[in-house]
Amino acid sequence: MVIEYIRYRVPQDRLDGFEAAYERAAGALRAAPQCVDYELSRCLDDPACYVLRIAWTSVDEHLKGFRGGPVFGQFFAAIKPYVEDIEEMRHYAQTSVSGPGGAAPPSLYEWAGGTDAFMKLCDAFYRLARSDDLLAPMFASMDPDHARYIAVWLAEVFGGPTTYTVEHGGYPHMVGLHVGRAISEAQRRRWVNLMMDAADEVGLPDDPEFRAAFTSYLEWGSRLAVSNSQPDANPIQQAPVPRWGWGVAPPYQG
């Protein structure tokens, strides 16, 4: 994922229509599969200045996919009167320097108990899965460290360290694990149920807020895995590992 920043200084005589123009343009961003999210901010100290932040799946997907795609015309038509007011338009890569501040609520990762909690969860889950008639064949030849890798994935998903991205191939690798496996709906449901049983067994927090967020990821992730595993699937290959929050889901499409 890359972040594009576009900085504007809009003359006073055109300020009134600027935000309305981007309201229209935002429809194209919402429809673009290359756009992860966007945000327009206005400077409080100098109200003529705006910064538009757009997260793209990659530079190429922005410059070739979006700009060469069907919705770019709608986007450009809306903001064309303000192109001359752009002071900067560049792509930026995120660095490792990031994290919540003191005012932020705890992440789901922290609330769950950190990486150790997800290690215990996955150990319990795969013990249950290996003795389950429906799921055992799926995991019969799995890597001995598979449970640990999935724990690292879940830790990153729920707001922990980006270890899966840095050391294990990130989202593209996870997608590759499911391609061609033709996972059934019955297997998906059993996977979710056993994961919930494992969560109870190892004592993951059982407050309604955490369990609602936890279960929503299990449902989202498992349904996406089923979709991506079908013979005629064409899954998104390049995307960041989802970062799941309290009631927040990323806009991926299967």
N, C-alpha and C positions, 0 to 999 in steps of 0.2 A: 504494500500500500504506500502511496505517496500523497503528500499534501500540497495542493496548489494554493498560493496566496496571491490575491489580486488586490492591490491597494489603489484606491481612488481618491482624488480631490475633485469634488464636483462644484462648479461655480454656482453661486447663489441663485441665478436665474433658472437653473435646471434642477435644483435640489428637490422641489416639490414632487417630481415624478420619478425620482430615482428608485425609491423603495418599491413603488408600485410596479416599476419595470421588472425588478427582480422577483416580485411575487409572480409575475407572468412567466418569467424565465425559469422559475423553480419547478414548474410543471415538467419541463424537459429534463431537469436533473432527477426528479423523482422517477421518471420513466426510463432513465438511462441505466442499463445494467453495469456500466463502467463506474458509476458514481456510488460511493459508499455512504457519504453524508455531506452536508453543506451547512454553512452558517454565515450570515451577513451581520457584521457588527459596525456600530457607528461610534466615532470618537466623541467622548463627553467634553474633552478639552478643546477640540476643534471640530465642530459639527459638520464641516464640509468634507471631512475625511471618513472614508469607509474602508473596511477590510473584509473581503470575501474569502472564506476558507472552504475549499472543496477537497474532500478525500477521494482519490481515484484508486482503482485496483492496481494500476501501473501507469507509467508515463505513456507507454505505447497504446494502452487501452484508452487513454484520454486523447492523445494526439491523432491516433489513427481510428480507433473504435468509435469514440464519441463524436469527434469532429467529422468523421466520414460516415456517420450513421444517420438514421432517419429523423432524429429529434433535434439535431444541432441547428437546423434552420429556424425552428421555433425559438430556441434559446437565443440565437444571435439576433434575430429580428427584434426581440424584446429589449436587449441591452445595447444595440447598435448606436443609439444616440449618445451613449456614454463611453464609448471606446476611446475617444480622444482624451478622456479624463483619467485614464489609467496611468499610474506612476510606476507600478511594478507588477509583473506577472511572471512568477517563477514557481518551480517545483522544489519541494523540500522533502528530505528523508527524515523520518523520526530517528532519534538517538536513544540510547539506553537511559538518558537522564529524564526520568518521568516518575510520577507517583502521586498518590493522593496527599492533600494537605490535612492539617489538623481539623478542619471543619467538615471534612468528608465523612460519610458514614463508613463503617467497616465494610470491606469487600465480602462477597460470599465466601471467598477463599479463607479470609481471616475468621469469619463467623463459623465456618465448618471445622476449623482447627488446624489449617495449614496443610502442607504436603503430606505429613504423616497421616492425617485423617483420610486423605484420598488413597494412600497406599493401603491402609487397613480396609477401606471400602472395596478396592479392587481385588485384594486377596480374598475377601469373603465372597465377592461376586463370582470370581472364576472357580472357587471351590464349589459353589452351588451350580454353576453352569456346567462344569465337567461331569456332574452327576445327574444332569437333566437330559431326558431322552430327546427333547426337541433341539436343545442347544449344543449338546456335547459334540455332535458331528462337526459343527462349525468351528470348534476350537480344538479338535483332536490333534492337529499338527502345529499348534501355535508355538511361537518362540517362548522359551522358558522365562524370558524377561517381559513378555507381553503385558502382564498385569501391571508391572512397574511403568511401562511406557504409557499405558492408558491412564494411570494415576497422574503422571506428569502432564498429559493432555488435559485431564479434568482440572488439575490445579491451575493451569494457564487459562482455561476457559472461564473459570470462576474468579479470576482476578489475581492469580498468583504469578510466580516468575515465568518468563517467556522461554523456559527450557525446551519445550517441545519444538518451538519455532527455531531456536538456535541450534539444537543438537539432533533433532529427529526429523527434519524435513517439513515441519509446519503443516498447514492445511492441505497442500497438494499431496503430501505423503499419506495423510489420513484418508483423503478421497481415494487414492490408489488402492488402499487396503480393502475397499468395498466394491470397486469396479468389477463387474462380471460375476458376482457371487449370488445374484438372484435371491436376495433375502426375502422371505415371505412375511406377510402381515402377522401370521401366528408366531413366527420367530421374533419379530419385533416386539410384540406384546409380552412374550415371555421374558425377553431381555429387560424390558422396562420393569416388569413385576419383580424379577430377581434382583435387579439393581435396588429397588425400593426395599426388598427384604434385607439385602445386605446393609443398606443404610440404617435400618432398624437394629440389625444385629450388632453393628460396630458403634452405635450410639451417635450418629450424626444428629445435629440439632433437629428437634421435632416441632419447633414453633411454626405456626402456619405460614409466616412470611418466608422463612427459609425453604420450607418444604414445597411451597408453591413455586418459588423460583427454581429450585432443584428439579422438581418434576417437569416444569415447563421445558427445561433444557433436555431432559431425557426424551420427552415427546418430540421436540423439534429435531434433535440430533438423530434419533432413531428413524423418524419418518424421512429425513433427508437421506440417511444411509440406505433405506429401502429403495427410494427413488433412484439414487445414484448407482445402485447395484444391478438394476434391470438390464437385460441384453440390449435394449434400444436406447439406453440412457445417454445423455450428452451433458455430463455434470460440469459445473464451473470448476476449472482447474486451478486458477490463480486467485486466491483470496486470503486474507489474514485468518489466523485462528480466531474464532468468535470469542468475544469478551462479554460474558453474561453478567448482567447486573440484577438489581432488585426490580423485576418486572420489565427488563429490557431484552429485546431479541434483535439480532442483526438482520439486515434485509437481504439475505441470500435466497436465491430461488433454485430449486432443484431442476 
